[in-house]
Amino acid sequence: MTTHVSQRKEQKRQQILSAAVELFSKQGYGISMDAIAVHANVSKQTVYAHFSSKDQLFETCIIEKCISAGLDLDLEHESRAAHIVLREFGWLFQTMLLGEEARNTFQNTIRQSGTHPEIARIFLEQGPIRNINRISNYLSLLVERGDLPLCDNTDSAAMQLLLMLHGRAVYWALLGFDSGEDETTRRDYVNSCVDLFLRGYGYTQAH
């Protein structure tokens, strides 16, 4: 009985998240909790039973988007070579940024930051800063192993890598244009970014 109740509760939570991701993406932070409840086919009380505020719901949507994109790689326990790990992360990261929901959410955040400054703070904390911290922590492990002898600031290095990984594809997409790059071109770009980045910090195994 307890298992059944837990499953129903998780199903409701996923319904709410799916509805919220779609509406935040299309209409921005101004969307009401009532509208999210209607779109999720649940009561407003059910929404608040799972998420105490719209801020918390928006935060969770961003986190869940990163997880569903595969960016929750267990970097702390990775045994593969650094260039393999970062190439994989880079591909998943760029692909997520190119998704319609991610692009719309970013553009709505910029557009509505004047009237809803909290949306920019939440987006920054749960998106860019969260990913910077994850990559920085992984780079710190590489430094400890002696794989990155020239890296003395992993936060700065993580920021450098993530910005490089955007590339033409993401830059063009955020402005509403298709860069015209196919998957092979994008993968080659991501791989070259990772290899250049690692070589710059003294990594000698990338190939």
Backbone as numpy.savetxt, mean C-alpha at the origin, in Angstrom:
# Nx Ny Nz CAx CAy CAz Cx Cy Cz
-21.10 -23.50 17.33 -21.94 -22.29 17.33 -21.06 -21.03 17.33
-20.02 -21.06 18.18 -19.11 -19.92 18.26 -18.41 -19.68 16.92
-18.01 -20.77 16.26 -17.35 -20.66 14.96 -18.26 -20.04 13.93
-19.54 -20.45 13.95 -20.51 -19.93 13.00 -20.71 -18.43 13.21
-20.80 -18.02 14.49 -20.98 -16.60 14.80 -19.76 -15.80 14.34
-18.57 -16.35 14.57 -17.34 -15.67 14.15 -17.27 -15.52 12.64
-17.70 -16.56 11.94 -17.70 -16.51 10.47 -18.66 -15.44 9.96
-19.84 -15.37 10.57 -20.82 -14.35 10.16 -20.30 -12.95 10.45
-19.65 -12.81 11.60 -19.10 -11.51 11.97 -18.02 -11.07 10.99
-17.16 -12.01 10.60 -16.10 -11.69 9.65 -16.69 -11.40 8.27
-17.75 -12.11 7.91 -18.41 -11.86 6.62 -18.97 -10.45 6.58
-19.60 -10.03 7.66 -20.16 -8.67 7.75 -19.03 -7.64 7.64
-17.94 -7.92 8.33 -16.80 -7.00 8.30 -16.27 -6.84 6.88
-16.16 -7.95 6.17 -15.67 -7.89 4.79 -16.65 -7.17 3.88
-17.96 -7.34 4.12 -18.96 -6.62 3.34 -18.79 -5.11 3.51
-18.59 -4.71 4.76 -18.42 -3.30 5.06 -17.16 -2.76 4.42
-16.05 -3.50 4.54 -14.79 -3.06 3.96 -14.87 -2.94 2.44
-15.49 -3.92 1.81 -15.62 -3.89 0.35 -16.41 -2.68 -0.10
-17.51 -2.42 0.60 -18.35 -1.26 0.27 -17.58 0.04 0.52
-16.87 0.10 1.63 -16.14 1.32 1.98 -15.01 1.59 0.99
-14.26 0.57 0.61 -13.18 0.74 -0.35 -13.72 1.31 -1.66
-14.83 0.75 -2.12 -15.41 1.21 -3.38 -15.90 2.65 -3.29
-16.59 2.98 -2.20 -17.16 4.33 -2.08 -16.10 5.38 -1.78
-15.12 5.04 -0.93 -14.02 5.98 -0.68 -13.27 6.25 -1.98
-13.11 5.20 -2.77 -12.38 5.33 -4.04 -13.13 6.23 -5.01
-14.43 6.05 -5.11 -15.22 6.78 -6.09 -15.62 8.18 -5.64
-15.95 8.33 -4.35 -16.52 9.59 -3.88 -15.67 10.33 -2.85
-14.63 9.67 -2.35 -13.76 10.34 -1.39 -14.26 10.24 0.03
-13.58 11.00 0.89 -13.82 10.90 2.33 -15.17 11.47 2.75
-15.79 12.26 1.90 -17.06 12.88 2.24 -18.23 11.91 2.31
-18.02 10.69 1.86 -19.10 9.70 1.87 -19.53 9.43 3.32
-20.83 9.27 3.53 -21.33 9.08 4.89 -21.30 7.62 5.31
-21.29 7.39 6.60 -21.36 6.02 7.12 -22.71 5.40 6.77
-23.74 6.23 6.66 -25.06 5.72 6.25 -24.98 5.13 4.84
-24.32 5.85 3.94 -24.20 5.38 2.56 -23.39 4.09 2.49
-22.35 4.01 3.31 -21.54 2.79 3.35 -22.37 1.62 3.85
-23.19 1.86 4.87 -24.05 0.81 5.41 -25.03 0.30 4.35
-25.64 1.23 3.64 -26.59 0.85 2.58 -25.88 0.04 1.51
-24.71 0.50 1.07 -23.98 -0.19 0.01 -23.51 -1.57 0.46
-23.25 -1.71 1.77 -22.80 -3.00 2.30 -23.97 -3.91 2.65
-25.17 -3.36 2.55 -26.39 -4.11 2.88 -26.40 -4.54 4.35
-25.98 -3.63 5.22 -26.02 -3.86 6.66 -26.58 -2.60 7.31
-26.88 -2.68 8.59 -27.38 -1.51 9.30 -26.22 -0.60 9.70
-26.55 0.65 9.96 -25.53 1.59 10.41 -24.93 1.14 11.74
-25.78 0.53 12.58 -25.32 0.03 13.87 -24.27 -1.07 13.67
-24.45 -1.88 12.64 -23.49 -2.96 12.36 -22.14 -2.37 11.93
-22.21 -1.31 11.13 -20.96 -0.65 10.71 -20.19 -0.17 11.94
-20.89 0.49 12.85 -20.22 1.04 14.04 -19.82 -0.06 15.03
-20.45 -1.22 14.94 -20.05 -2.33 15.80 -18.68 -2.86 15.39
-18.34 -2.69 14.11 -17.04 -3.15 13.60 -16.00 -2.04 13.56
-16.46 -0.81 13.29 -15.54 0.32 13.15 -16.10 1.51 13.93
-15.32 1.98 14.89 -15.82 3.01 15.80 -16.00 4.37 15.16
-15.31 4.60 14.03 -15.40 5.90 13.37 -15.06 5.75 11.88
-15.37 6.80 11.14 -15.02 6.79 9.71 -13.50 6.79 9.54
-12.80 7.48 10.44 -11.34 7.49 10.39 -10.79 6.06 10.48
-11.30 5.32 11.45 -10.81 3.95 11.64 -11.14 3.08 10.42
-12.31 3.28 9.85 -12.71 2.51 8.67 -11.80 2.85 7.49
-11.50 4.12 7.31 -10.63 4.53 6.21 -9.22 3.96 6.40
-8.72 4.03 7.63 -7.41 3.45 7.94 -7.37 1.97 7.57
-8.40 1.26 7.98 -8.45 -0.19 7.73 -8.51 -0.49 6.24
-9.23 0.34 5.50 -9.32 0.14 4.05 -7.94 0.23 3.40
-7.14 1.20 3.81 -5.80 1.37 3.24 -4.91 0.19 3.60
-4.96 -0.22 4.87 -4.15 -1.36 5.32 -4.55 -2.62 4.57
-5.85 -2.86 4.47 -6.35 -4.06 3.80 -5.97 -4.06 2.32
-5.92 -2.88 1.71 -5.54 -2.79 0.30 -4.09 -3.23 0.12
-3.22 -2.82 1.03 -1.82 -3.23 0.97 -1.69 -4.73 1.16
-2.48 -5.28 2.09 -2.42 -6.71 2.35 -2.91 -7.50 1.15
-4.05 -7.08 0.58 -4.61 -7.80 -0.57 -3.70 -7.73 -1.78
-2.85 -6.68 -1.84 -1.91 -6.53 -2.96 -0.66 -7.39 -2.77
-0.56 -8.04 -1.60 0.58 -8.91 -1.34 1.75 -8.21 -0.67
1.54 -6.96 -0.21 2.64 -6.21 0.37 2.92 -6.57 1.83
2.20 -7.59 2.34 2.45 -8.03 3.71 3.47 -9.16 3.74
4.43 -9.15 2.82 5.49 -10.15 2.81 6.18 -10.17 4.17
6.52 -11.35 4.65 7.17 -11.49 5.95 8.65 -11.17 5.79
8.95 -9.89 5.66 10.30 -9.46 5.36 11.29 -9.79 6.47
10.81 -9.79 7.71 11.71 -10.03 8.84 12.29 -11.44 8.84
11.61 -12.38 8.18 12.07 -13.77 8.18 12.45 -14.24 6.79
12.71 -13.29 5.88 13.10 -13.66 4.52 14.51 -14.25 4.49
14.65 -15.39 3.80 15.96 -16.01 3.67 16.49 -15.89 2.24
15.63 -15.40 1.33 16.06 -15.25 -0.06 16.99 -14.06 -0.21
17.73 -14.04 -1.32 18.65 -12.93 -1.59 17.87 -11.62 -1.67
18.51 -10.54 -1.23 17.84 -9.24 -1.14 17.28 -8.78 -2.47
18.02 -8.99 -3.56 17.53 -8.48 -4.84 16.27 -9.22 -5.29
16.15 -10.49 -4.93 14.95 -11.25 -5.28 13.76 -10.74 -4.48
13.96 -10.54 -3.18 12.89 -10.06 -2.30 12.40 -8.68 -2.73
13.33 -7.78 -2.97 12.94 -6.41 -3.31 12.37 -6.29 -4.71
12.82 -7.12 -5.62 12.19 -7.13 -6.95 10.74 -7.56 -6.85
10.48 -8.58 -6.04 9.10 -9.05 -5.87 8.25 -7.98 -5.21
8.77 -7.40 -4.15 8.03 -6.33 -3.47 7.79 -5.17 -4.41
8.81 -4.80 -5.17 8.70 -3.67 -6.09 7.61 -3.87 -7.13
7.54 -5.07 -7.66 6.51 -5.37 -8.66 5.11 -5.27 -8.05
4.93 -5.86 -6.87 3.63 -5.82 -6.20 3.26 -4.39 -5.82
4.23 -3.62 -5.38 4.01 -2.24 -4.97 3.57 -1.39 -6.15
4.30 -1.47 -7.26 3.93 -0.66 -8.42 2.57 -1.09 -8.97
2.32 -2.39 -9.00 1.04 -2.89 -9.50 -0.12 -2.39 -8.65
0.06 -2.37 -7.33 -0.99 -1.85 -6.46 -1.26 -0.38 -6.75
-0.20 0.42 -6.92 -0.37 1.85 -7.17 -1.08 2.12 -8.49
-0.95 1.20 -9.43 -1.60 1.37 -10.73 -3.07 0.97 -10.73
-3.51 0.31 -9.65 -4.90 -0.12 -9.57 -5.85 1.07 -9.50
-7.03 0.91 -10.04 -7.99 2.02 -10.09 -8.34 2.54 -8.70
-8.54 1.63 -7.73 -8.92 2.06 -6.39 -7.81 2.87 -5.74
-6.57 2.42 -5.88 -5.45 3.14 -5.28 -5.29 4.52 -5.90
-5.41 4.60 -7.23 -5.28 5.88 -7.92 -6.39 6.84 -7.52
-7.61 6.34 -7.50 -8.75 7.18 -7.13 -8.63 7.68 -5.69
-8.22 6.78 -4.79 -8.08 7.17 -3.39 -7.03 8.25 -3.23
-5.90 8.09 -3.92 -4.84 9.10 -3.84 -5.33 10.44 -4.38
-5.98 10.42 -5.53 -6.45 11.66 -6.14 -7.52 12.34 -5.28
-8.42 11.53 -4.69 -9.44 12.10 -3.81 -8.82 12.68 -2.54
-7.76 12.03 -2.06 -7.07 12.53 -0.86 -6.48 13.91 -1.13
-5.84 14.06 -2.28 -5.27 15.36 -2.64 -6.38 16.39 -2.81
-7.44 16.00 -3.51 -8.53 16.92 -3.83 -9.26 17.40 -2.58
-9.41 16.51 -1.59 -10.24 16.83 -0.43 -9.43 17.16 0.83
-8.10 17.24 0.68 -7.27 17.49 1.86 -7.54 18.86 2.49
-8.01 19.80 1.68 -8.32 21.12 2.21 -9.53 21.12 3.13
-10.55 20.38 2.76 -11.78 20.32 3.56 -11.74 19.19 4.58
-10.96 18.16 4.30 -10.84 17.02 5.22 -9.36 16.71 5.46
-8.67 17.56 6.24 -7.23 17.35 6.45 -6.90 16.01 7.08
-7.87 15.44 7.81 -7.62 14.15 8.46 -7.38 13.04 7.45
-7.98 13.16 6.26 -7.83 12.12 5.25 -6.38 12.04 4.77
-5.72 13.19 4.62 -4.33 13.20 4.19 -3.42 12.58 5.25
-3.69 12.90 6.51 -2.89 12.34 7.61 -3.03 10.83 7.67
-4.25 10.35 7.58 -4.50 8.90 7.65 -3.85 8.20 6.46
-4.04 8.78 5.27 -3.46 8.18 4.06 -1.94 8.09 4.18
-1.33 9.17 4.65 0.12 9.21 4.78 0.62 8.18 5.79
-0.07 8.11 6.93 0.37 7.20 8.00 0.19 5.73 7.63
-0.95 5.39 7.03 -1.26 3.99 6.77 -0.81 3.51 5.39
-0.42 4.46 4.53 0.08 4.08 3.21 1.59 4.27 3.13
2.05 5.45 2.69 3.48 5.69 2.50 4.34 5.41 3.74
3.98 5.97 4.89 4.82 5.79 6.08 4.88 4.34 6.50
3.77 3.64 6.41 3.74 2.21 6.78 4.70 1.42 5.89
4.68 1.70 4.58 5.56 0.98 3.66 7.03 1.38 3.84
7.27 2.67 4.10 8.64 3.12 4.36 9.20 2.39 5.58
8.41 2.28 6.64 8.87 1.61 7.85 9.16 0.14 7.60
8.31 -0.51 6.82 8.51 -1.94 6.56 9.80 -2.17 5.77
10.02 -1.36 4.74 11.23 -1.52 3.93 12.45 -1.10 4.74
12.33 -0.04 5.53 13.45 0.41 6.36 13.87 -0.68 7.33
12.91 -1.34 7.95 13.22 -2.43 8.89 13.94 -3.57 8.17
13.49 -3.87 6.95 14.14 -4.93 6.18 15.57 -4.53 5.81
15.75 -3.29 5.40 17.09 -2.81 5.05 18.00 -2.83 6.27
17.44 -2.58 7.44 18.25 -2.63 8.67 18.79 -4.04 8.89
17.98 -5.04 8.58 18.44 -6.43 8.70 19.59 -6.70 7.72
19.47 -6.14 6.51 20.53 -6.32 5.52 21.81 -5.63 5.98
21.67 -4.47 6.61 22.83 -3.74 7.13 23.52 -4.58 8.22
22.70 -5.16 9.10 23.24 -5.99 10.18 24.00 -7.19 9.64
23.54 -7.74 8.51 24.20 -8.89 7.91 25.46 -8.49 7.14
25.62 -7.20 6.93 26.76 -6.74 6.16 26.52 -6.69 4.67
25.23 -6.83 4.26 24.90 -6.84 2.83 24.82 -5.43 2.23
24.62 -4.42 3.09 24.53 -3.03 2.60 25.54 -2.18 3.35
26.80 -2.35 3.08 27.85 -1.66 3.85 27.86 -0.15 3.71
27.23 0.39 2.67 27.27 1.84 2.45 25.99 2.55 2.89
25.08 1.81 3.51 23.80 2.40 3.92 23.85 2.78 5.39
23.75 4.07 5.67 23.78 4.53 7.06 22.47 5.17 7.50
21.46 5.19 6.63 20.16 5.73 6.98 19.09 4.93 6.23
18.56 3.92 6.88 17.62 3.03 6.19 16.28 3.69 5.91
15.87 4.66 6.71 14.61 5.38 6.44 14.72 6.16 5.13
15.82 6.87 4.98 16.05 7.64 3.76 16.18 6.71 2.56
16.89 5.60 2.73 17.07 4.64 1.64 15.73 4.03 1.23
14.89 3.70 2.20 13.57 3.12 1.90 12.73 4.10 1.09
12.80 5.38 1.46 12.05 6.41 0.74 12.56 6.50 -0.70
13.87 6.47 -0.87 14.45 6.52 -2.21 13.93 5.39 -3.08
13.96 4.18 -2.53 13.54 3.02 -3.32 12.07 3.10 -3.70
11.21 3.42 -2.75 9.78 3.47 -3.04 9.43 4.53 -4.08
10.10 5.67 -4.02 9.85 6.71 -5.02 10.35 6.27 -6.40
11.50 5.61 -6.45 12.01 5.09 -7.72 11.02 4.11 -8.34
10.41 3.27 -7.50 9.55 2.21 -8.00 8.26 2.73 -8.65
7.88 3.97 -8.36 6.69 4.53 -9.02 6.88 4.51 -10.54
7.99 5.05 -11.00 8.30 5.03 -12.42 7.33 5.81 -13.29
7.58 5.72 -14.59 6.73 6.39 -15.56 5.29 5.88 -15.47
5.14 4.58 -15.26 3.80 3.98 -15.27 2.88 4.64 -14.25
3.35 4.78 -13.02 2.51 5.36 -11.96 2.37 6.87 -12.15
3.47 7.52 -12.47 3.45 8.99 -12.65 2.42 9.37 -13.72
2.48 8.70 -14.85 1.54 8.98 -15.94 0.10 8.66 -15.48
-0.07 7.52 -14.80 -1.41 7.08 -14.40 -2.07 8.06 -13.45
-1.30 8.64 -12.53 -1.86 9.59 -11.59 -2.36 10.87 -12.28
-1.83 11.12 -13.47 -2.27 12.26 -14.26 -3.34 11.87 -15.28
-3.77 10.61 -15.21 -4.85 10.15 -16.07 -4.44 9.61 -17.42
-3.14 9.31 -17.58 -2.65 8.82 -18.87 -2.05 7.43 -18.73
-2.08 6.70 -19.83 -1.45 5.38 -19.89 -0.04 5.56 -20.43
0.95 5.08 -19.70 2.34 5.25 -20.12 2.68 4.40 -21.35
1.81 3.44 -21.67 2.05 2.59 -22.83 3.04 1.47 -22.57
3.45 1.30 -21.32 4.42 0.25 -20.98 3.72 -1.09 -20.77
4.25 -2.14 -21.39 3.68 -3.46 -21.17 4.30 -4.08 -19.92
3.86 -5.28 -19.56 4.33 -5.90 -18.32 5.84 -6.14 -18.34
6.36 -6.56 -19.47 7.80 -6.81 -19.56 8.61 -5.55 -19.31
8.17 -4.44 -19.92 8.86 -3.16 -19.73 8.81 -2.72 -18.28
7.65 -2.89 -17.67 7.49 -2.50 -16.26 8.36 -3.36 -15.36
8.39 -4.66 -15.61 9.21 -5.55 -14.78 10.69 -5.22 -14.94
11.10 -4.95 -16.15 12.51 -4.58 -16.39 12.86 -3.31 -15.62
11.93 -2.36 -15.62 12.18 -1.10 -14.90 12.29 -1.36 -13.40
11.35 -2.11 -12.84 11.37 -2.40 -11.41 12.67 -3.12 -11.03
13.04 -4.12 -11.81 14.26 -4.87 -11.52 15.50 -3.98 -11.58
15.54 -3.10 -12.58 16.71 -2.22 -12.71 16.78 -1.23 -11.56
15.63 -0.76 -11.09 15.60 0.14 -9.93 16.19 -0.55 -8.71
15.73 -1.77 -8.46 16.20 -2.52 -7.30 17.70 -2.77 -7.40
18.15 -3.20 -8.57 19.57 -3.51 -8.74 20.44 -2.27 -8.59
20.00 -1.15 -9.18 20.74 0.10 -9.06 20.80 0.56 -7.60
19.66 0.47 -6.94 19.56 0.86 -5.54 20.52 0.03 -4.67
20.48 -1.27 -4.84 21.32 -2.14 -4.01 22.81 -1.93 -4.29
23.16 -1.80 -5.56 24.57 -1.56 -5.89 25.06 -0.25 -5.28
24.19 0.76 -5.26 24.55 2.05 -4.70 24.89 1.98 -3.22
24.31 1.00 -2.54 24.59 0.83 -1.11 25.56 -0.32 -0.83
26.25 -0.76 -1.88 27.33 -1.72 -1.69 26.97 -3.18 -1.77
25.74 -3.46 -2.19 25.33 -4.86 -2.35 25.99 -5.43 -3.60
26.58 -6.60 -3.50 27.36 -7.14 -4.61 26.79 -8.38 -5.26
25.58 -8.82 -4.81 25.05 -10.07 -5.33 23.96 -9.89 -6.38
23.48 -8.65 -6.58 22.39 -8.44 -7.54 22.87 -8.74 -8.96
22.04 -9.46 -9.68 22.37 -9.78 -11.08 21.11 -10.12 -11.84
